[in-house]
Every structure is written in C-alpha cells, then in structure tokens.
C-alpha cells in the first residue's frame, strides 16, 4: 500500500467534470484506491463517494492505493489532480 498527498490544481477546462473524470481514471486500475480529506475517506471508484468528497482547487487530499498497479494508479490520479496530466473523456 502506498499513499501520497496532492493539492488539487485542475486547469479551468478540467473543472467542469472533475469527479466523473477522476472516477474513470481510478477505474482503469485493479488496485483499491481511496481519497481522504480531513476525516472523510472515500473509494475513488465510487461516483457518489467522490461527489461527497468534492474536488475544489486548493484542497489537499491524501490518495492511497493498494494492489499490483498501485504505483501507476497513484501517478495517474495525482497527475490529474495536480493538473500536470491532462485527461479527456
């Protein structure tokens, strides 16, 4: 299991549907992936959980992954959230 912190910094054009895109990215991986903010921890593959968590710019999140592709999952998710990797629907 690995985890890291990331500050959400989505470019303006990605702010329209960040939760749906993040769930799509997380769903590409076999690992169990969770995101936490404060005391709230949710499954990153759950659209309802992610909607409850929210993805506002400037918020710091802890992202954890556990599984055979955890490194790739963390890299893709943190890259998207930090605005360094652009994804398309």
C-alpha positions as a Markdown table, in Angstrom:
| # | Residue | x | y | z |
|---|---|---|---|---|
| 1 | Unk | 0.0 | 0.0 | 0.0 |
| 2 | Unk | 1.3 | 3.4 | -0.9 |
| 3 | Unk | -0.1 | 6.9 | -0.3 |
| 4 | Unk | 0.7 | 10.5 | -1.1 |
| 5 | Unk | -0.7 | 13.9 | -0.6 |
| 6 | Unk | -1.7 | 16.2 | -3.5 |
| 7 | Unk | -3.2 | 19.7 | -3.7 |
| 8 | Unk | -6.0 | 19.9 | -6.3 |
| 9 | Unk | -5.0 | 22.3 | -9.1 |
| 10 | Unk | -7.2 | 21.5 | -12.0 |
| 11 | Unk | -6.9 | 23.7 | -15.1 |
| 12 | Unk | -10.1 | 25.7 | -15.8 |
| 13 | Unk | -11.1 | 23.4 | -18.7 |
| 14 | Unk | -11.0 | 20.3 | -16.4 |
| 15 | Unk | -13.1 | 21.8 | -13.6 |
| 16 | Unk | -16.4 | 21.1 | -15.5 |
| 17 | Unk | -16.4 | 17.4 | -14.7 |
| 18 | Unk | -13.5 | 16.5 | -12.3 |
| 19 | Unk | -15.3 | 13.9 | -10.2 |
| 20 | Unk | -16.5 | 11.9 | -13.2 |
| 21 | Unk | -13.1 | 12.0 | -14.8 |
| 22 | Unk | -11.3 | 11.0 | -11.6 |
| 23 | Unk | -13.6 | 8.0 | -11.2 |
| 24 | Unk | -12.9 | 7.0 | -14.8 |
| 25 | Unk | -9.2 | 7.2 | -14.2 |
| 26 | Unk | -9.3 | 5.3 | -10.9 |
| 27 | Unk | -11.5 | 2.6 | -12.5 |
| 28 | Unk | -8.7 | 1.8 | -15.0 |
| 29 | Unk | -6.7 | 0.2 | -12.2 |
| 30 | Unk | -7.1 | -3.0 | -10.3 |
| 31 | Unk | -5.8 | -1.5 | -7.1 |
| 32 | Unk | -8.1 | -0.4 | -4.3 |
| 33 | Unk | -7.9 | 3.4 | -4.3 |
| 34 | Unk | -9.1 | 5.8 | -1.6 |
| 35 | Unk | -9.1 | 9.5 | -1.3 |
| 36 | Unk | -9.2 | 11.3 | 2.0 |
| 37 | Unk | -9.8 | 14.9 | 3.1 |
| 38 | Unk | -9.9 | 15.6 | 6.8 |
| 39 | Unk | -11.8 | 12.8 | 8.5 |
| 40 | Unk | -13.6 | 11.8 | 5.3 |
| 41 | Unk | -12.3 | 8.8 | 3.3 |
| 42 | Unk | -14.0 | 7.5 | 0.2 |
| 43 | Unk | -13.5 | 4.9 | -2.5 |
| 44 | Unk | -12.1 | 6.8 | -5.6 |
| 45 | Unk | -14.0 | 4.4 | -7.9 |
| 46 | Unk | -17.4 | 5.5 | -6.3 |
| 47 | Unk | -19.0 | 8.4 | -8.1 |
| 48 | Unk | -21.3 | 9.1 | -5.1 |
| 49 | Unk | -18.4 | 9.0 | -2.6 |
| 50 | Unk | -16.3 | 11.3 | -4.7 |
| 51 | Unk | -19.2 | 13.7 | -5.1 |
| 52 | Unk | -19.5 | 13.9 | -1.4 |
| 53 | Unk | -15.7 | 14.5 | -1.0 |
| 54 | Unk | -15.6 | 17.3 | -3.6 |
| 55 | Unk | -12.6 | 18.3 | -5.7 |
| 56 | Unk | -12.1 | 22.0 | -5.3 |
| 57 | Unk | -8.9 | 23.7 | -6.3 |
| 58 | Unk | -6.6 | 24.4 | -3.4 |
| 59 | Unk | -7.9 | 21.4 | -1.3 |
| 60 | Unk | -5.2 | 18.9 | -0.1 |
| 61 | Unk | -6.2 | 15.3 | -0.5 |
| 62 | Unk | -4.5 | 12.1 | 0.6 |
| 63 | Unk | -4.6 | 9.4 | -2.1 |
| 64 | Unk | -3.8 | 5.8 | -1.3 |
| 65 | Unk | -3.6 | 2.8 | -3.5 |
| 66 | Unk | -3.2 | -0.9 | -2.7 |
| 67 | Unk | -2.6 | -3.5 | -5.3 |
| 68 | Unk | -0.4 | -4.7 | -8.2 |
| 69 | Unk | -0.7 | -1.5 | -10.1 |
| 70 | Unk | -0.6 | 0.9 | -7.2 |
| 71 | Unk | 2.3 | 3.0 | -8.5 |
| 72 | Unk | 0.7 | 3.6 | -11.9 |
| 73 | Unk | -2.7 | 4.4 | -10.2 |
| 74 | Unk | -1.1 | 6.9 | -7.8 |
| 75 | Unk | 0.8 | 8.5 | -10.6 |
| 76 | Unk | -2.2 | 8.9 | -12.9 |
| 77 | Unk | -4.5 | 10.2 | -10.2 |
| 78 | Unk | -2.1 | 12.7 | -8.6 |
| 79 | Unk | -1.0 | 13.9 | -12.0 |
| 80 | Unk | -4.6 | 14.6 | -13.0 |
| 81 | Unk | -5.4 | 16.3 | -9.7 |
| 82 | Unk | -2.3 | 18.4 | -9.7 |
| 83 | Unk | -3.0 | 19.5 | -13.3 |
| 84 | Unk | 0.2 | 18.0 | -14.7 |
| 85 | Unk | -1.5 | 15.2 | -16.7 |
| 86 | Unk | -4.4 | 16.2 | -18.9 |
| 87 | Unk | -7.1 | 13.6 | -19.4 |
| 88 | Unk | -10.0 | 13.6 | -21.8 |
| 89 | Unk | -13.4 | 12.0 | -21.5 |
